[in-house]
Structure formats: C-alpha cells, structure tokens
Amino acid sequence: MKTLLAFNGSTRADSFHGRIIRVLPSLAPDDVRIAEFDLSDVPFYNQDLEGDRQPAAVMAMRAAVAEADGIIFAAPEYNYSYSALTKNTIDWLTRPMGAGALRGKKVMVFSVTPGPGAGRKVTATISEILPFLGNEVVAVVNAATIHEKIAANNDTNNDTNIDVIVDEELSTALRAGLAAFS
Ligand SMILES: Cc1cc2nc3c(=O)[nH]c(=O)nc-3n(C[C@H](O)[C@H](O)[C@H](O)COP(=O)(O)O)c2cc1C
C-alpha cells in the first residue's frame, strides 16, 4: 500500500481544493491511500526554529512527508503565483538544504482555482521549481469550473459524493495523476 500525502495551500473552511482532496480516495488506485496533512498549526518559516527548537507541527509534517510515497500539492492561485501557505510548506520541507523531507519525492500538483486561467500559472510555477529541489512532477491537473458544480450542488453538502464535486474530465485527469505515482 502506497501513501500519498496531500497539502492544501488554502485553510479556508469551504476551500475548493480541500473538497477535491476529500474525493481523491475514490479516484485512487486500490493500493494507494490518501492522507491530508493539516497545515493550520505550522508557523511561518524561521531559521531560529530548527534543530531542537522545531515546532511540534513541523516535526510531524516532516515525519509524515518522510514516510509518504508521494506528495500532492493542492495549489490555489494567489496573485498569479502560489499562496504563502504553499510556499511556506515547501520552505520547511526543503530544509536542511539538500536534505529536506521533500527531496526525492514524486509530486502531483493540482489547481482548481476558479477563473479563465484555471490556476495554470501557479501549477506551472510549482512545476518549474520542484525539479530544482530534487523532485519529479508526475502529474499536473487544472480545472476552472469546479466551483460552479460544487455551488450548484452545495445543498447536499456531501464531501465524499464524487459526482457532486468533480465532472468527468476532472475525475479522469485526477485518476491518471494518482496512477502516475506507481
Ligand atoms: C490574495 C488572493 C489572490 C488571488 N489571486 C488570484 C489570481 O491571481 N488568479 C486567480 O485566478 N484567482 C486568484 N484568487 C482567487 C483564488 O484562487 C480563489 O479564491 C480560490 O478558490 C482559492 O482556493 P480555495 O477555494 O481552495 O480557498 C486570489 C485569491 C486571493 C485570496
């Protein structure tokens, strides 16, 4: 059984990216488990908080990444780039330099940012930097219209009903992305 660890660059309660993370288990191959790491308690990166001063949430995050077989970055686009939360996650996980927990991990990046760009700028930016940090990007997925589908079905408030969250095109792309870790 493989474990893929997902990070959401948004802590918004109704985050579209969070909704997608919660349906990933239904799209994953049978031998793949999806876990989400909650970033709420991870502070802003500070080099003074390294070594024996590492915050508990940072230690837990680094340990979870070290144990994971692959990483998923759910990346909302903020001002034509990644959110501070996404960048902060990458910063913690790439220290100590050259030996961070993220090093060598296969990564999938997806964005369901509403709007005509569908978050393509943020996924392109992350895909560009990760190879320099020792990562292989195995899949990049973008979709822009998912918020309309979720809004149309919002009264069901059913996070695990895949038909409420994703359309055929997005579910096909996410399935292929999750299969690309094998
Ligand atoms: C500070 C900020 C900057 C944003 N910049 C962009 C942007 O450059 N392009 C875009 O398409 N959407 C932009 N958005 C819209 C977000 O991508 C959108 O709200 C998205 O749904 C956030 O992800 P979430 O639903 O997972 O919270 C921005 C939102 C915020 C709060």
The ligand as a MOL file (V3000), in Angstrom:
LIG
                    3D

  0  0  0     0  0            999 V3000
M  V30 BEGIN CTAB
M  V30 COUNTS 31 33 0 0 0
M  V30 BEGIN ATOM
M  V30 1 C -4.9240 37.0150 -2.1020 0
M  V30 2 C -5.6510 36.3330 -3.2390 0
M  V30 3 C -5.1330 36.4200 -4.5180 0
M  V30 4 C -5.7670 35.7650 -5.5850 0
M  V30 5 N -5.2030 35.8270 -6.8220 0
M  V30 6 C -5.7490 35.1160 -7.8390 0
M  V30 7 C -5.1140 35.0640 -9.1230 0
M  V30 8 O -4.0580 35.6370 -9.3400 0
M  V30 9 N -5.7290 34.3450 -10.1170 0
M  V30 10 C -6.9100 33.6910 -9.9020 0
M  V30 11 O -7.4170 33.0580 -10.8270 0
M  V30 12 N -7.5210 33.6920 -8.6890 0
M  V30 13 C -6.9720 34.3910 -7.6600 0
M  V30 14 N -7.5610 34.3810 -6.4090 0
M  V30 15 C -8.7930 33.5920 -6.2150 0
M  V30 16 C -8.4750 32.2640 -5.5280 0
M  V30 17 O -7.6140 31.4710 -6.2990 0
M  V30 18 C -9.7740 31.5090 -5.2590 0
M  V30 19 O -10.4620 32.2150 -4.2530 0
M  V30 20 C -9.6000 30.0660 -4.8840 0
M  V30 21 O -10.8750 29.4940 -4.8210 0
M  V30 22 C -8.8820 29.8680 -3.5780 0
M  V30 23 O -8.7860 28.4790 -3.2920 0
M  V30 24 P -9.7510 27.7480 -2.2200 0
M  V30 25 O -11.1300 27.7090 -2.7870 0
M  V30 26 O -9.1720 26.3640 -2.1050 0
M  V30 27 O -9.6710 28.5310 -0.9450 0
M  V30 28 C -6.9630 35.0460 -5.3410 0
M  V30 29 C -7.4810 34.9840 -4.0450 0
M  V30 30 C -6.8410 35.6060 -3.0040 0
M  V30 31 C -7.4080 35.4880 -1.6070 0
M  V30 END ATOM
M  V30 BEGIN BOND
M  V30 1 1 1 2
M  V30 2 1 2 3
M  V30 3 2 2 30
M  V30 4 2 3 4
M  V30 5 1 4 5
M  V30 6 1 4 28
M  V30 7 2 5 6
M  V30 8 1 6 7
M  V30 9 1 6 13
M  V30 10 2 7 8
M  V30 11 1 7 9
M  V30 12 1 9 10
M  V30 13 2 10 11
M  V30 14 1 10 12
M  V30 15 2 12 13
M  V30 16 1 13 14
M  V30 17 1 14 15
M  V30 18 1 14 28
M  V30 19 1 15 16
M  V30 20 1 16 17
M  V30 21 1 16 18
M  V30 22 1 18 19
M  V30 23 1 18 20
M  V30 24 1 20 21
M  V30 25 1 20 22
M  V30 26 1 22 23
M  V30 27 1 23 24
M  V30 28 2 24 25
M  V30 29 1 24 26
M  V30 30 1 24 27
M  V30 31 2 28 29
M  V30 32 1 29 30
M  V30 33 1 30 31
M  V30 END BOND
M  V30 END CTAB
M  END
